[in-house]
Amino acid sequence: MLNLASKTRAAKRSLQRLAAGMATAAEPIGATKVPMSLLEPNAYINYQRIEDNLAVVRDRLKRPLTLSEKIVYGHLDDPHHQDIERGTSYLKLRPDRVACQDATAQMAILQFMSAGMDTVAVPSTVHCDHLIQAQVGGVKDLERAININKEVYDFLATACAKYGLGFWRPGSGIIHQIILENYAFPGGLMIGTDSHTPNAGGLGMVACGVGGADAVDVMAGIPWELKCPKVIQVNLTGKIGGWTTPKDVILKVAGILTVKGGTGAIVEYTGPGVESLSCTGMATICNMGAEIGATTSLFPFNHRMVDYLNATKRSDIANYAKRFQHNLQADKGAEYDQSIEINLSELEPHINGPFTPDLATPISQFAKEVEKNGWPAELKVGLIGSCTNSSYEDMTRSAAIAKEAADHGLHTKSKFTVTPGSEQVRATIERDGIIETFENVGGVVLANACGPCIGQWDRRDVKKGEANSIITSYNRNFTGRNDANPATHAFVASPDIVTAMTFAGDLRFNPLTDTLTGTDGKTFKFSDPSGHELPPRGYDPGQNTFQPPPKDRASVQVAVNPKSDRLQVLKPFAPWDGKTPTDLPILIKVKGKCTTDHISAGGPWLKYRGHLENISQNCLIGAINSENGEANKVKNQITGEYGGVPQTAAYYRDHGIKWVVVGDHNYGEGSSREHAALEPRFLGGLAIITRSFARIHETNLKKQGMLALTFANPEDYDKVRPSDKVDILGLESFAPGKNLTLVLKHEDGTKEEIPLAHSFNEGQIAWFKAGSALNLMAAKAKANQQ
């Protein structure tokens, strides 16, 4: 009887829904329109496309799919005919959105302007976070940056208004935090012109860092091309707790995979341990996945994401994602290319560094490593925040540590800085007394910007060349990265460990076991940190720093001063002349690690990111010359004189001589900055030949019409002499999968031939022949207008 009554009530409810014209279970997911963002009410989440694409892909592949495959293949431009083979195929994809930070946006928008388009084809935003230098504190630093960078900000604001992009003014916060708070959604695909774009994976989004030329393609309505990623599984068991944080997960993974172990792959987190991580904690893990070279990192949709979406006033998206949950998690039986197991209950806090983010040490062993390696034990500065660790949870846990120290009468022994990730986080922690807690122990709150994490730090407490140690909750710690001092030993840890260590002033302090002495003479040990995953009183949005595109854009004039030393309208690169390159000098044979920081330094050079001629004066000045072990000192093979790398390159260019660079393993790792590809192209380079490339940099080189080539046999790197002249044979029949030949002409008159591999496909070969991808795009746009 009860069962019959239940069925009757269900039938009645069904009739009522039909009568009211409401959605039924049979209604397609696309029948519901949910905006991607509260700031873009007319741009909708397209779950229907994913559903439809996956129906085609499943029928073709006939196997279970991983989560990343579902999202990536769900955004295929042509699922019926697209070749799909992990690690081999080049996929053509349709991202949902594009995001640019202000340093890379300048060149991206200048390129977009050259493409002949009048509006962006997908929702796009620009975020002012990279040009604000940390000096004395948030308010004054922001005022100073606005004055110094006025012409760049005016250009970006007017260009965004002209071409239909959203513009986040200086002081808004760091691009990745703004994306997480406003734009990321489960199942989405986005690209961003910053290598830490994968931060949005904490909300179940496939978010990839790219160069500006890739962003221009998508903004112009052209499919984005990506080599079909392999998939690495990191299965989490146990439960996180105590001093162990989500940051320690990625520090551990970096130690396992190294800085190149994730290249060409998406890292997918699975397992019951995921449920113990907050949404912002998952974002932290995905963010620093860039340091292992991963295409991106990703978590399955769960209730922690729902909580965060609700807290950021996006309940409609949370509810929509719940309906689509079957496609927001991996299929049972999905196969991975590699699997890693981590038990969170057993995971120790880690500290990584110095000089590389993959040198991982458990905290129980760290003091011994400091002593053994002779690292400076005195801790000069502790820095928390940045795009990696500036959530409300991070801030409240660090504040709890600071308060406990204050209760014992302590101030920090090391300098201590705090970088809020966004205006919303800053306003919320100010309202809740957290900023006051930090300031009471000696902390300095910096602007809502990248600051020291990217080298925007006017550091004055040590002299350049003075060995010293700092510890940060950032993501990257290459030589000179934070303060332009190559002798600074930079270590990366969780905000908890960083905060605790500043009170000891010593790298050998272990807050899990060691004690400090309060002003009353009594010793104490820090309690396990605790904080709030989300603000109990809700987020305070703070100041409104967003500029939406105006309805009338026709009258907007883009501000570019022809006499500016910071902005320069681009001129097209020359197409390939069709000739076999012969007798090319080697500009530099690079020895060892060569990141994009070595190729195109940040810090003071950031102000020239919109002026190709000026910023090219930093090309490869940080790379180590194998001939003499020195940076920025190479031999001009025409004059015989030694000089700087960019000056020597310009000499060759101005005398009609093309040149090549020879590089080592994982060349171009680190930031997504495409200037590291634009500069050698501008200075007359033809080819970069390496043992191996980092993914984004390899693509950036191809986009600018450069030959990105690798030694078919990596050991052939050792056969190259810096004084060689080289020929590159086979370009007249340049084709996918077909090796080229490098002819080494040694000074003693002998020759050697070496096979060169490449990953160019037909479309990328067309970029090379046209002179750049942008040249090809502009030519097609012009042809369509005729």
C-alpha positions in Angstrom: 0.0 0.0 0.0 2.8 2.3 0.9 4.6 1.5 -2.3 1.5 2.3 -4.4 1.0 5.6 -2.6 4.6 6.5 -3.3 4.2 5.7 -7.0 0.9 7.7 -7.1 2.6 10.8 -5.6 5.6 10.5 -8.0 3.2 10.3 -10.9 1.3 13.3 -9.7 4.5 15.3 -9.3 5.5 14.3 -12.9 2.2 15.5 -14.2 2.6 18.8 -12.4 6.0 19.3 -13.9 4.7 18.7 -17.3 1.8 20.9 -16.8 4.1 23.7 -15.7 6.4 23.2 -18.6 9.3 22.4 -16.2 12.4 20.3 -17.1 12.1 16.5 -16.9 14.7 13.8 -16.5 14.6 13.3 -20.3 15.4 16.9 -21.0 18.9 17.5 -22.4 21.5 19.2 -20.2 21.8 22.0 -22.7 18.2 23.0 -22.2 19.2 24.7 -19.0 21.1 27.9 -19.5 23.6 28.8 -16.7 26.1 31.7 -17.2 29.8 30.8 -16.9 30.2 33.8 -14.6 28.0 36.4 -12.8 30.1 39.0 -14.7 29.2 37.5 -18.1 25.4 36.8 -18.0 25.2 36.1 -21.7 27.9 33.5 -22.0 26.7 30.1 -21.0 28.3 26.8 -19.8 28.2 24.4 -22.7 27.7 21.0 -21.1 25.7 19.9 -24.0 28.7 20.1 -26.3 30.7 17.8 -23.9 27.8 15.4 -23.8 27.5 15.3 -27.5 31.2 15.0 -28.2 31.7 12.2 -25.7 28.9 10.2 -27.3 30.9 10.3 -30.5 34.3 9.7 -28.8 33.0 6.8 -26.7 31.6 5.1 -29.8 35.0 5.5 -31.6 37.4 4.6 -28.7 35.2 2.0 -27.0 37.0 2.2 -23.7 36.5 4.0 -20.3 37.8 7.6 -20.2 39.7 9.4 -17.6 38.3 12.7 -16.3 40.8 14.8 -18.2 39.9 12.9 -21.4 36.3 13.6 -20.9 36.8 17.4 -20.6 39.5 17.6 -23.3 37.7 15.4 -25.8 34.4 17.1 -24.9 35.9 20.3 -26.3 37.1 18.8 -29.6 36.4 20.9 -32.7 35.6 17.9 -34.8 35.0 14.7 -32.7 34.0 12.7 -35.7 37.3 13.0 -37.6 39.8 14.0 -35.0 42.7 11.6 -34.6 42.9 10.7 -30.9 46.1 9.0 -29.6 47.7 10.0 -26.3 51.1 11.5 -26.7 50.9 11.5 -30.5 47.9 13.3 -32.0 47.5 17.0 -32.2 44.0 17.9 -31.0 42.0 20.9 -32.2 40.0 22.2 -29.3 37.5 24.9 -28.5 38.3 26.5 -25.1 35.5 28.2 -23.2 37.6 31.2 -22.3 40.9 33.0 -22.3 42.7 34.9 -19.5 45.8 37.1 -19.7 47.9 38.7 -17.0 49.1 42.2 -17.8 52.7 41.4 -18.6 51.8 38.9 -21.3 48.6 40.6 -22.3 50.5 43.5 -23.8 52.1 41.4 -26.5 49.0 39.2 -26.9 46.7 42.2 -27.6 49.3 43.8 -29.9 49.3 40.5 -31.9 45.5 40.4 -31.8 45.4 43.9 -33.2 47.6 42.8 -36.1 45.2 40.0 -36.9 42.5 42.3 -38.2 39.7 41.2 -35.8 37.2 43.6 -34.2 36.1 41.6 -31.2 37.2 38.5 -29.2 35.4 35.3 -30.2 35.3 33.8 -26.6 34.9 35.4 -23.2 38.4 36.9 -22.3 39.9 38.9 -19.5 43.0 40.8 -18.6 44.3 41.0 -15.1 46.8 43.6 -13.7 49.0 41.7 -11.3 52.5 41.5 -12.6 53.7 45.1 -12.8 53.4 46.0 -9.1 56.7 45.9 -7.3 56.9 45.1 -3.6 58.8 47.8 -1.8 57.2 49.1 1.4 53.7 47.9 1.7 50.4 47.3 -0.2 48.8 50.8 -0.5 52.0 52.8 -1.3 53.3 50.1 -3.7 50.0 50.1 -5.6 50.0 53.9 -5.9 53.6 53.8 -7.2 52.8 51.1 -9.7 49.8 52.9 -11.1 51.9 56.0 -11.7 54.8 54.2 -13.2 52.7 51.9 -15.4 50.0 54.4 -16.4 50.6 54.2 -20.2 50.5 50.3 -20.1 47.4 50.3 -17.9 45.7 52.8 -20.2 46.6 50.7 -23.3 45.2 47.6 -21.7 42.1 49.3 -20.5 41.3 50.9 -23.8 42.2 47.8 -25.8 40.0 45.6 -23.6 37.2 48.1 -24.1 37.7 48.2 -27.8 37.9 44.4 -28.4 35.3 43.2 -25.8 37.5 41.9 -23.0 36.9 42.2 -19.3 39.6 44.3 -17.5 40.6 43.8 -13.9 42.4 46.9 -12.7 45.6 47.1 -10.6 44.8 46.0 -7.1 42.3 43.4 -8.1 44.5 40.6 -7.2 46.4 37.8 -8.9 44.9 36.4 -12.1 44.6 32.8 -10.9 42.8 33.8 -7.7 40.4 36.0 -9.6 39.7 33.2 -12.0 39.0 30.8 -9.2 36.6 33.3 -7.5 34.8 34.3 -10.6 35.3 32.3 -13.8 36.4 28.7 -13.2 33.7 26.0 -13.3 33.7 22.2 -13.3 34.2 20.7 -16.7 35.4 23.8 -18.4 38.4 24.3 -20.7 40.4 27.5 -20.5 43.8 28.8 -21.6 45.7 31.5 -19.9 48.9 33.4 -20.7 50.6 32.4 -17.5 52.1 29.0 -16.6 50.1 28.7 -13.4 46.8 28.8 -15.1 46.2 25.2 -14.0 45.2 26.7 -10.6 41.6 26.4 -11.9 41.9 22.6 -11.8 40.9 23.0 -8.1 37.4 23.6 -9.4 37.5 20.7 -11.9 38.5 22.8 -14.9 41.1 21.9 -17.5 43.1 25.1 -17.4 46.4 25.3 -19.4 49.1 27.9 -19.5 50.0 29.0 -23.0 51.9 31.7 -24.9 50.2 34.8 -26.1 50.0 33.6 -29.7 47.9 30.6 -28.6 45.6 33.1 -26.8 45.4 35.2 -29.9 44.2 32.1 -31.9 41.4 31.4 -29.5 40.4 35.0 -29.2 40.2 35.1 -33.0 38.0 32.1 -33.1 40.6 29.6 -34.3 40.8 26.2 -32.6 43.5 25.8 -30.1 46.0 23.0 -30.9 47.4 20.7 -28.2 49.3 17.5 -28.4 46.9 14.9 -27.0 48.1 14.6 -23.4 49.1 11.5 -21.6 47.4 11.1 -18.2 49.3 10.6 -14.9 47.2 9.4 -12.0 48.1 10.5 -8.4 45.9 8.3 -6.2 45.4 9.8 -2.7 44.5 7.7 0.3 44.3 8.5 4.0 43.4 11.9 5.3 45.4 15.1 5.5 45.8 16.7 8.9 48.1 18.3 11.4 51.0 20.3 9.9 50.6 18.5 6.5 48.8 20.7 4.0 47.7 20.4 0.3 51.0 22.2 -0.6 52.9 19.2 0.7 51.1 16.9 -1.8 52.5 18.8 -4.7 55.9 19.3 -3.1 56.0 15.5 -2.7 54.8 14.9 -6.3 57.5 17.4 -7.6 60.1 15.3 -5.9 58.8 12.1 -7.5 58.3 13.4 -11.1 61.0 16.2 -11.2 60.7 19.4 -13.2 60.2 17.5 -16.5 58.3 14.3 -15.4 54.9 15.8 -16.2 55.8 17.1 -19.6 53.1 16.3 -22.2 50.7 14.9 -19.5 47.7 15.9 -17.4 48.0 15.0 -13.8 44.7 13.6 -12.5 44.1 13.2 -8.8 41.9 10.4 -7.6 41.1 8.4 -4.5 39.4 8.8 -1.1 42.1 11.2 0.1 40.7 13.9 -2.2 37.7 14.3 0.1 40.0 15.7 2.9 41.2 18.6 0.7 39.5 21.9 0.5 38.7 23.4 -3.0 41.4 26.1 -2.5 43.8 23.4 -1.3 43.2 21.4 -4.5 43.8 24.7 -6.5 47.2 25.0 -4.7 48.2 21.5 -5.9 47.1 22.2 -9.4 48.8 25.5 -9.5 52.3 24.2 -8.6 51.8 21.3 -11.1 53.3 23.7 -13.6 56.7 23.0 -11.9 56.7 19.4 -13.0 56.0 20.5 -16.6 52.5 19.1 -16.6 50.0 20.3 -19.3 47.6 20.9 -16.4 46.4 19.2 -13.2 42.8 18.3 -12.3 40.5 17.1 -9.5 37.1 15.4 -9.8 34.0 17.4 -8.9 33.0 16.9 -5.3 31.2 18.6 -2.4 34.2 20.8 -1.5 33.9 22.4 -4.9 30.1 22.9 -4.2 30.9 24.6 -0.9 33.3 27.0 -2.6 30.9 27.8 -5.5 28.2 28.5 -3.0 30.5 30.7 -0.9 31.4 32.7 -4.1 27.7 33.2 -5.0 27.7 30.6 -7.8 25.1 28.2 -6.5 23.5 27.9 -10.0 26.8 26.5 -11.3 27.2 24.1 -8.4 23.7 22.7 -9.0 24.3 22.5 -12.7 27.5 20.6 -12.1 25.7 18.2 -9.8 23.4 17.3 -12.7 26.5 16.7 -14.9 28.5 14.8 -12.3 28.7 11.6 -14.4 31.0 13.5 -16.8 33.0 15.3 -14.0 34.7 12.2 -12.7 36.7 9.4 -14.3 35.0 6.3 -15.6 35.5 3.1 -13.7 38.3 1.1 -15.3 39.9 4.2 -16.9 43.6 3.5 -17.7 46.5 5.9 -17.0 49.9 6.1 -18.5 51.5 6.3 -15.0 50.2 6.0 -11.5 51.6 7.3 -8.2 50.2 6.5 -4.7 50.4 8.9 -1.8 49.0 8.2 1.7 48.0 11.5 3.1 48.0 10.1 6.6 51.7 9.4 6.4 52.8 12.4 4.3 55.2 14.7 6.1 55.4 18.5 5.5 58.1 19.0 2.8 60.5 21.8 1.9 61.7 22.0 -1.6 64.9 23.7 -2.9 67.1 25.6 -3.2 67.4 26.7 -6.9 64.9 24.1 -8.2 61.3 23.2 -7.1 61.8 19.5 -7.3 64.5 19.0 -4.7 62.1 17.7 -2.1 63.0 17.1 1.6 60.7 15.9 4.4 60.9 18.3 7.3 62.2 15.6 9.6 65.3 15.5 7.4 65.6 19.1 6.5 67.9 20.4 9.3 70.4 17.6 8.4 70.4 18.7 4.7 70.9 22.3 5.7 74.0 21.3 7.6 75.3 18.8 5.1 75.0 21.1 2.1 76.2 24.2 3.8 73.1 26.2 3.0 72.8 29.5 5.0 70.9 28.5 8.1 69.9 32.0 9.1 66.5 32.7 7.7 66.4 36.2 6.3 62.8 36.5 5.0 59.7 34.4 5.1 57.1 35.2 2.5 53.5 33.8 2.4 50.7 34.3 -0.1 51.0 34.4 -3.9 48.7 32.7 -6.4 49.6 29.3 -4.9 48.8 29.9 -1.3 46.7 32.9 -0.5 43.3 31.5 0.2 41.3 32.3 3.3 42.2 28.9 4.7 45.9 29.6 4.2 45.7 33.0 5.8 43.7 31.8 8.9 46.0 28.9 9.5 49.1 31.1 9.4 47.3 33.7 11.5 46.7 31.0 14.2 50.4 30.3 14.3 51.2 34.0 14.5 48.7 34.5 17.3 50.1 31.6 19.3 53.6 33.2 19.0 52.2 36.6 19.9 50.5 35.1 23.0 54.0 34.1 24.2 55.2 37.7 23.5 57.1 36.9 20.3 57.7 38.9 17.1 59.2 37.4 14.0 63.0 37.1 13.9 63.0 37.1 10.1 61.3 39.6 7.9 57.8 38.5 7.2 55.6 39.4 4.2 52.1 38.5 3.3 50.6 38.7 -0.2 46.8 38.5 -0.4 45.7 36.7 -3.6 42.8 39.0 -4.4 41.0 42.1 -3.2 38.3 39.8 -1.9 40.7 37.8 0.2 42.4 41.0 1.4 39.1 42.7 2.4 37.9 39.6 4.1 41.0 39.0 6.2 41.1 42.7 7.1 37.5 42.6 8.3 38.2 39.4 10.3 41.3 40.8 12.1 43.8 38.5 10.4 45.8 41.4 8.8 46.0 42.9 12.3 47.3 39.6 13.7 50.1 39.5 11.1 51.1 43.2 11.6 51.2 42.7 15.3 54.0 40.3 15.0 56.0 42.3 12.5 54.4 41.2 9.2 54.2 43.5 6.2 51.1 43.1 4.0 51.9 43.7 0.3 49.7 44.6 -2.6 47.2 42.2 -4.1 49.7 41.2 -6.8 52.4 38.7 -7.7 55.2 40.8 -6.2 58.3 38.8 -5.0 57.0 35.6 -6.5 57.9 36.8 -10.0 60.8 39.0 -9.0 58.9 42.2 -8.4 60.7 42.8 -5.1 62.8 45.8 -4.3 64.8 43.9 -1.8 67.3 45.9 0.2 68.3 43.8 3.3 71.1 41.9 1.5 73.6 42.9 -1.2 73.5 41.2 -4.6 75.9 38.2 -4.4 75.5 37.8 -0.7 74.6 34.2 0.2 71.4 34.1 2.2 68.2 32.0 2.7 64.6 32.8 2.2 61.5 30.5 2.5 58.3 31.1 0.6 54.9 29.6 0.1 55.3 30.4 -3.6 55.7 27.9 -6.5 59.0 28.6 -8.2 62.5 29.1 -6.9 64.9 29.2 -9.8 68.2 31.0 -9.3 67.6 34.7 -8.8 63.9 34.3 -9.4 62.6 36.3 -6.4 65.1 39.0 -5.8 67.6 38.9 -8.8 70.3 37.7 -6.4 71.9 34.5 -7.7 73.2 33.8 -4.2 69.8 33.7 -2.6 68.8 30.2 -1.5 65.1 30.1 -2.0 63.1 27.3 -0.4 59.4 26.5 -1.0 57.0 25.2 1.7 53.5 25.6 3.0 52.4 28.9 4.6 52.3 27.1 7.9 55.9 26.1 7.8 57.0 29.5 6.5 55.2 31.4 9.2 56.5 29.2 12.0 60.1 29.4 10.7 60.0 33.2 10.8 59.7 33.1 14.5 62.7 30.9 14.9 64.7 32.8 12.2 66.5 29.5 11.4 66.0 27.0 8.6 66.8 24.2 11.0 63.7 24.8 13.1 61.1 22.0 12.9 57.8 23.3 14.3 56.5 19.7 14.7 59.2 18.8 17.3 61.2 21.9 18.3 60.4 24.5 20.9 60.7 28.3 21.2 61.1 30.4 24.3 58.6 33.1 25.1 59.3 36.5 26.7 58.4 34.9 30.0 61.3 32.5 29.7 59.1 29.5 29.3 59.5 27.2 26.3 56.5 26.2 24.1 55.8 24.1 21.0 53.4 25.3 18.4 50.0 23.6 18.3 48.9 22.0 15.1 47.6 24.8 12.9 43.9 25.2 12.4 41.9 27.6 10.2 38.6 28.1 8.3 38.2 26.5 4.9 35.8 29.4 4.1 35.0 32.6 5.9 32.2 32.0 8.5 30.8 35.4 7.8 31.1 35.1 4.0 33.5 36.9 1.7 33.8 40.7 1.7 34.2 41.7 -2.0 36.2 44.8 -1.1 36.6 47.5 -3.7 35.1 47.0 -7.2 38.0 46.8 -9.5 36.4 45.3 -12.6 35.8 47.1 -15.9 33.3 45.3 -18.2 33.4 46.0 -21.9 31.2 49.0 -22.8 28.1 48.5 -25.0 29.4 51.0 -27.5 32.9 50.0 -28.5 33.2 51.7 -31.9 34.3 55.1 -30.5 37.0 53.7 -28.2 40.5 54.6 -29.2 43.3 52.3 -28.2 46.1 54.3 -26.5 49.5 53.6 -28.0 52.1 56.4 -28.0 54.4 56.0 -31.1 57.3 57.4 -29.0 56.8 55.0 -26.1 59.7 53.0 -24.8 57.2 50.5 -23.2 54.7 49.8 -26.1 55.5 49.1 -29.7 53.2 48.1 -32.5 54.4 44.8 -34.0 55.8 44.4 -37.5 55.4 41.0 -39.3 58.4 38.7 -39.3 59.8 37.8 -42.7 58.7 34.4 -44.2 61.1 31.6 -44.9 63.1 32.4 -48.0 62.9 28.8 -49.2 66.7 28.4 -49.1 68.7 25.8 -47.3 70.4 27.5 -44.3 74.2 27.2 -44.5 77.1 28.4 -42.4 75.0 29.5 -39.5 77.0 30.6 -36.4 76.1 29.2 -33.0 75.1 32.2 -31.0 75.5 30.3 -27.7 75.7 26.6 -26.7 73.8 26.7 -23.4 75.1 24.5 -20.6 72.6 23.1 -18.0 69.3 24.5 -16.9 67.9 27.2 -19.1 64.4 28.4 -18.0 62.4 31.2 -19.6 63.8 33.3 -16.8 67.3 32.7 -18.2 66.0 33.4 -21.8 63.9 36.5 -20.9 64.4 37.7 -17.4 61.6 39.2 -15.4 61.9 41.7 -12.5 63.0 45.1 -13.9 62.5 43.9 -17.5 58.7 43.4 -17.0 58.1 47.0 -17.9 59.2 46.3 -21.5 56.9 43.4 -22.1 55.0 45.5 -24.6 58.1 46.7 -26.5 59.8 43.9 -28.4 62.8 45.8 -29.4 63.6 47.0 -25.9 62.9 43.7 -24.1 65.0 41.8 -26.6 68.0 43.4 -24.9 67.7 40.7 -22.2 67.7 37.8 -24.6 69.5 34.8 -23.1 71.5 37.0 -20.7 71.1 34.5 -17.9 72.1 31.4 -19.9 75.4 29.8 -19.2 77.8 29.6 -22.1 79.3 26.1 -22.3 82.5 27.6 -23.8 83.5 29.7 -20.8 81.0 28.9 -18.0 79.9 32.6 -18.0 76.6 34.3 -18.5 76.0 36.9 -21.2 79.5 36.5 -22.7 79.7 34.9 -26.2 82.2 35.1 -29.0 81.2 36.9 -32.2 82.3 34.5 -34.9 82.7 37.2 -37.4 84.7 39.8 -35.5 86.3 37.4 -33.0 85.3 39.7 -30.1 83.4 38.7 -27.0 80.2 40.6 -26.1 76.7 40.2 -24.7 74.3 37.7 -26.2 71.7 40.1 -27.5 74.3 42.5 -28.9 76.0 39.6 -30.7 72.7 38.4 -32.0 71.8 41.8 -33.3 75.1 42.1 -35.0 74.5 38.9 -36.9 70.9 40.0 -37.8 72.0 43.4 -39.0 74.6 41.8 -41.3 72.1 39.3 -42.8 73.4 36.3 -40.9 70.9 33.9 -39.3 72.0 32.0 -36.2 71.1 29.0 -34.0 71.1 28.3 -30.3 72.1 24.9 -28.9 70.4 23.9 -25.6 70.4 21.2 -23.0 67.5 19.2 -21.4 64.0 20.7 -20.8 65.0 24.0 -22.5 62.5 26.7 -21.8 60.9 25.3 -18.6 59.1 27.7 -16.2 57.0 30.6 -17.1 54.8 30.7 -20.3 56.3 34.0 -21.4 56.3 34.0 -25.2 58.9 36.8 -25.1 61.5 34.0 -24.7 60.4 32.9 -28.3 59.8 36.4 -29.7 63.2 37.8 -28.7 65.4 35.3 -30.5 63.1 35.6 -33.6 63.3 39.4 -33.5 67.1 39.2 -33.2 67.4 37.1 -36.3 67.5 33.5 -35.0 66.4 30.6 -37.2 66.6 27.5 -34.9 66.8 26.4 -31.3 68.3 22.9 -31.1 68.1 21.1 -27.8 68.2 17.7 -26.1 64.5 18.4 -25.1 62.0 21.2 -24.7 59.5 22.2 -22.2 56.0 22.0 -23.8 54.9 25.7 -23.8 58.2 27.1 -24.9 58.4 24.6 -27.8 55.0 25.7 -29.0 55.8 29.4 -28.6 58.9 29.0 -30.8 56.9 27.3 -33.5 54.2 30.1 -33.3 56.9 32.7 -34.0 58.3 30.9 -37.1 61.3 29.5 -35.3 62.6 25.9 -35.9 62.3 24.1 -32.6 64.5 21.0 -33.1 65.8 18.2 -30.9 68.8 15.9 -31.2 67.5 12.6 -32.3 70.3 11.2 -30.1 70.5 13.5 -27.0 74.2 12.6 -26.6 74.9 14.4 -29.9 74.7 17.6 -27.9 78.3 16.8 -26.8 79.5 16.7 -30.4 78.6 20.4 -31.0 81.5 22.9 -30.5 80.5 26.5 -29.8 82.8 27.7 -32.6 81.1 25.4 -35.2 79.2 26.7 -38.3 76.2 24.6 -39.1 73.9 23.7 -42.1 70.3 22.5 -41.6 69.4 20.1 -44.4 66.0 18.8 -45.4 63.8 21.9 -45.1 62.9 21.8 -48.8 61.0 18.6 -47.9 60.1 19.5 -44.4 57.3 17.1 -43.3 55.8 15.7 -40.1 57.8 12.8 -38.6 60.7 13.3 -41.1 64.1 14.1 -39.5 66.3 17.0 -40.6 70.1 16.9 -40.7 72.5 19.1 -38.9 75.9 19.5 -40.5 78.6 20.5 -38.0 81.5 22.3 -39.6 84.3 22.4 -37.1 87.1 25.0 -37.1 89.7 22.3 -37.9 87.9 21.6 -41.2 86.2 18.4 -40.3 82.5 17.8 -40.6 79.9 15.7 -38.8 76.2 15.0 -39.7 73.7 14.7 -36.9 70.0 13.7 -37.2 67.5 16.3 -35.8 64.0 15.3 -34.8 61.0 17.6 -34.5 57.4 17.5 -33.6 56.0 19.9 -36.3 52.7 19.0 -37.9 51.5 20.3 -41.3 49.9 23.4 -39.8 53.0 24.2 -37.8 55.2 23.8 -40.9 52.9 26.3 -42.6 53.6 28.8 -39.7 57.4 28.4 -40.3 57.0 29.0 -44.0 54.8 32.0 -43.5 57.1 33.5 -41.0 54.8 33.1 -38.0 51.4 31.8 -37.1 50.2 35.4 -36.9 51.3 36.0 -40.5 49.3 33.1 -41.6 46.2 34.2 -39.6 46.4 37.8 -40.9 46.7 36.5 -44.5 43.6 34.4 -44.1 41.7 37.2 -42.5 42.6 39.5 -45.4 41.6 36.9 -47.9 38.2 36.5 -46.3 37.6 40.2 -46.4 38.2 40.4 -50.2 
